Amino acid sequence: MLKNSLGAAEELLLKMLEQDYKCIPVLSNLGHLYGRHLSEFENAIKYYDIVLELEPDNAWARDARRRYLRYVE
């Protein structure tokens, strides 16, 4: 993402997620990628929802999810 290779970042994160579908950093980075860089807010919310299911006290994911909810409601 830092090099603006968004397609490559997405592909890598999705492959990582296949190996561990409960990996909080991967899920959070996918939410960030979809929300901030690709403006796919529904996908971002989906990944933040998964983070919050696994880690309900994750304030960062809760705040990011809330930020993107404004765009889809």
Buried (B, 14 or more C-beta within 10 A) or exposed (E): BEEEEEEEBBEBBEEBBEEEEEBBEBBBBBBBBBBBBBEBBEBBBBBBBBBBEBBEEBEEBBEBBEBBBEEEE
